Amino acid sequence: MNISIISFIALVLVSIGLFAKNVKTIIRNIKLGKDIDRNDNMSGRFSLMAKVALGQSKMQARPVVGILHFVVYAGFIIINIEVLEIVLDGLLGTHRLFSPLGSLYTFLISTFEVLALLVLVACVIFLIRRNVLRIKRFFGKEMTSWPKTDANLILITEVLLMGAFLLMNAVDSQLQNLGSEHYTQVGSFPISGLLIGVFQGISEHSLIIIERSTWWFHIVGIFAFLNYLPYSKHFHILLAFPNVFYSKLTPQGQFTNMEAVKKEVELMFDPNADPYAAPPEPVGEPERFGAKDVQDLTWKQLMDAYTCTECGRCTDVCPANITGKELSPRKILMDTRDRLVEVGKGIDKNGKDYDDGKSLLRDYIKEEELLACTSCNACTEACPVNNDPLSVIVDLRRYLIMEESKAPAEWTGMLTNIENNGAPWQFAQADRLKWKDED
């Protein structure tokens, strides 16, 4: 076993080990949320996943961007077949292990090259949109230096990886033409073949060095990309499918009832209930009304936070944000993810019962942001991966109103009227139909 194979095995083991460790941490963090049952209607869930996650139906609301994103997405999936060959070549010391597939292999290589070029072009266009055209939704108070850098890093990495792949094939093709040992004759290279002229006159030894360098750059870059994902918004590449699968199948804007409150209301309206009997005491620790910190949210809401693509479509359609209010649905999910990461680090360092004295509410998300929400559900409808920022906003607002009694005076009056009069208006139920008797 030569040093190259040993080095490659070490690279694979370290990369997979680090990735598994980071994924395990993310899963642990998501499980800090409260339980919620999302295992109903499996056929409906698979259908939704095929439509939204696989088919990217929501991305097509903006056709040009949707097509470009689909190109990058398809390239990411299909070119992984080529990555499999590279990994096996590295482990076995072979070169183009799948070449015995003959014409099928030639077709695959041609497809990979066309996709690589399309991905490269799409990423360049995305870079121009972000940094030259400066599309408005890519900016905002929550889009600090790191989110901007993160987006650019991924796009630049994709450009470099696709460029290295095409350059590697071009040099490989020239070495095949020279009849160099170890370089298997395999069909044609429709894109990289156009670059062969650049390498005319370069010695065989130099060409081998260039080919090996680009080979190593390509595969090391892929493993580095893999381990960067858990720290990046691009982790949605992996989470989009389960996130869509477990998304709400009932109407997105439909609010959930809190069981503790629901039981009391049912008891009040039960004609057979003893009006003087106290409601049954809750079993275990009393349930908090709404959410103050990430542990009060459900695991699905926390998965939403990790799946957020930071594309800004939610904020772009938010009427509160459009009119200059504090609220940005994208910031709500970004803050939730940042707080969850902070809580997870605290647990890793100090144990599962550690309390740092901070919370999602106020330390990350201000009251003004929550009160600005109109509950119109535009953010959830716009999200390409079926995130539900509205549910987080509502749960945090529930805590404000039900635990702390903090609501605008107008809201308090409306709620009092509903409680006393059965309507938001300040007149008795007996007078509610008098308007029809007026001339």
C-alpha positions, -999 to 999 in steps of 0.1 A, spaced: 0 0 0 16 33 -11 17 66 7 -10 80 -16 -36 53 -7 -27 56 30 -31 94 29 -64 91 11 -78 66 36 -68 89 64 -85 118 46 -117 98 42 -118 86 78 -111 120 93 -136 137 71 -164 112 77 -157 112 114 -158 150 118 -190 152 97 -207 124 118 -197 142 150 -212 176 138 -244 159 125 -248 141 158 -245 175 176 -272 191 153 -295 161 159 -290 164 196 -298 202 194 -330 196 174 -341 170 200 -340 197 227 -373 208 214 -407 195 225 -421 164 209 -447 167 182 -463 139 161 -457 143 124 -460 107 114 -495 109 100 -505 105 63 -473 90 50 -484 90 14 -492 127 16 -459 135 31 -439 116 5 -459 133 -22 -452 167 -7 -415 159 -4 -413 148 -40 -430 180 -51 -413 206 -29 -379 192 -20 -372 170 -50 -391 190 -77 -384 224 -61 -419 236 -70 -417 267 -48 -384 278 -63 -402 281 -97 -422 311 -84 -392 330 -97 -385 311 -129 -350 324 -138 -336 318 -103 -356 286 -101 -340 272 -132 -305 282 -122 -310 267 -87 -323 235 -102 -291 233 -124 -269 236 -93 -291 211 -74 -291 185 -102 -254 190 -107 -248 184 -70 -267 151 -70 -256 137 -104 -219 146 -102 -218 126 -69 -216 95 -91 -183 108 -103 -172 115 -67 -180 79 -59 -155 68 -86 -129 92 -74 -132 79 -38 -130 43 -49 -99 51 -71 -83 67 -41 -89 38 -19 -79 11 -44 -51 29 -62 -70 26 -96 -78 52 -122 -112 56 -137 -125 24 -121 -159 26 -139 -143 29 -174 -152 -8 -183 -188 4 -186 -178 15 -221 -204 37 -239 -224 42 -207 -192 56 -190 -187 79 -220 -223 91 -217 -218 97 -179 -186 116 -183 -202 138 -210 -232 145 -188 -210 153 -158 -190 178 -179 -220 195 -192 -235 198 -158 -202 210 -143 -201 238 -169 -238 247 -162 -232 247 -124 -201 269 -128 -221 294 -150 -250 294 -126 -228 300 -96 -211 329 -114 -245 344 -121 -255 340 -84 -223 358 -74 -230 386 -97 -266 389 -83 -253 391 -48 -222 413 -52 -228 434 -83 -265 437 -88 -269 435 -50 -305 421 -50 -323 438 -21 -335 406 -3 -299 394 2 -294 423 25 -310 433 58 -300 439 94 -297 402 100 -275 397 70 -243 406 88 -208 399 75 -209 362 83 -241 353 64 -228 373 34 -194 356 35 -210 322 40 -231 326 8 -201 338 -12 -178 311 1 -201 283 -10 -205 298 -45 -168 304 -49 -161 269 -37 -185 254 -62 -169 274 -90 -134 262 -80 -146 225 -76 -162 225 -110 -132 243 -126 -109 217 -110 -130 189 -123 -130 202 -159 -92 210 -157 -85 175 -144 -104 159 -172 -86 181 -198 -52 171 -186 -63 134 -183 -75 135 -219 -41 149 -230 -23 121 -211 -45 96 -228 -36 110 -262 1 107 -252 -5 70 -243 7 77 -207 8 46 -185 -21 44 -159 -43 68 -179 -71 46 -193 -85 54 -228 -121 65 -222 -144 81 -248 -147 118 -253 -146 149 -230 -170 174 -247 -163 204 -225 -128 198 -211 -116 185 -245 -118 222 -256 -90 230 -232 -65 204 -245 -48 229 -267 -37 248 -236 -15 218 -226 2 212 -259 40 211 -255 39 204 -218 60 174 -207 43 142 -197 58 145 -162 44 180 -157 10 169 -170 8 141 -145 17 166 -117 -11 189 -129 -36 160 -132 -28 146 -97 -29 181 -82 -63 189 -96 -75 154 -86 -65 159 -50 -78 195 -50 -112 183 -62 -116 155 -37 -101 174 -7 -124 203 -16 -154 180 -16 -146 166 18 -139 201 31 -173 213 16 -190 183 34 -176 193 68 -183 230 62 -220 223 56 -230 219 94 -217 254 100 -234 269 70 -269 278 58 -262 253 31 -269 224 55 -304 227 39 -289 205 11 -293 176 35 -322 188 57 -346 200 30 -360 166 24 -368 156 60 -379 192 68 -405 192 40 -415 156 48 -424 166 84 -440 199 75 -476 207 84 -502 190 62 -531 210 76 -535 247 65 -503 264 73 -519 294 91 -541 272 113 -531 278 149 -528 249 174 -547 247 206 -528 245 239 -540 214 256 -541 230 291 -562 259 279 -584 238 257 -593 215 286 -603 244 308 -625 259 280 -641 225 274 -649 222 311 -665 257 311 -688 248 282 -696 213 295 -733 214 307 -728 183 328 -697 197 346 -698 207 383 -694 245 381 -678 245 416 -654 217 409 -618 227 405 -601 216 372 -579 186 376 -543 193 385 -518 188 357 -495 158 359 -458 166 362 -443 201 357 -468 227 346 -467 235 309 -454 269 299 -478 290 279 -461 297 246 -423 298 243 -396 318 259 -365 299 248 -356 273 222 -364 244 245 -401 255 245 -403 252 208 -410 218 190 -382 198 174 -398 206 140 -395 244 146 -358 238 156 -353 218 124 -368 247 105 -341 270 119 -313 247 108 -330 243 73 -333 280 67 -316 289 34 -314 326 43 -328 334 8 -350 362 22 -381 352 3 -401 352 35 -389 387 45 -394 399 9 -431 392 11 -437 402 47 -461 432 48 -448 442 82 -412 443 69 -423 460 37 -438 489 57 -407 494 77 -416 474 109 -390 456 130 -401 422 119 -381 400 95 -392 363 94 -357 353 81 -342 369 112 -366 350 134 -353 316 122 -317 328 120 -319 340 157 -336 307 167 -307 287 151 -280 310 167 -296 306 201 -300 269 197 -263 266 188 -254 287 219 -275 264 241 -260 233 226 -224 246 233 -234 254 268 -247 219 273 -215 204 258 -194 225 282 -214 225 314 -239 196 312 -275 193 302 -290 213 331 -269 243 324 -287 277 323 -268 307 310 -295 331 321 -304 341 285 -334 333 263 -345 335 227 -371 361 237 -355 396 242 -318 384 241 -323 375 204 -358 385 194 -374 418 206 -410 422 216 -415 448 188 -407 422 162 -433 398 175 -460 424 178 -455 436 143 -466 402 128 -500 403 111 -502 364 110 -509 366 73 -488 335 66 -471 350 36 -436 340 49 -445 303 53 -461 303 18 -430 318 3 -404 295 19 -389 271 -7 -382 244 20 -416 247 39 -402 265 70 -428 280 93 -416 312 109 -451 322 118 -454 293 143 -423 305 161 -436 341 162 -470 329 175 -455 307 203 -432 336 215 -461 360 214 -483 336 234 -457 337 261 -457 375 261 -494 377 264 -504 346 285 -474 345 309 -464 381 311 -497 399 302 -477 421 278 -499 432 249 -507 466 233 -537 483 249 -557 478 217 -552 441 219 -561 440 256 -594 458 249 -602 435 220 -595 403 241 -616 416 270 -645 423 246 -642 388 231 -643 373 266 -672 394 278 -692 400 247 -682 372 224 -670 397 198 -642 423 194 -666 452 197 -676 469 229 -713 463 231 -735 436 246 -743 404 227 -780 414 229 -773 445 209 -752 429 182 -781 426 156 -796 460 162 -780 474 131 -804 455 109 -834 473 124 -820 507 116 -833 527 86 
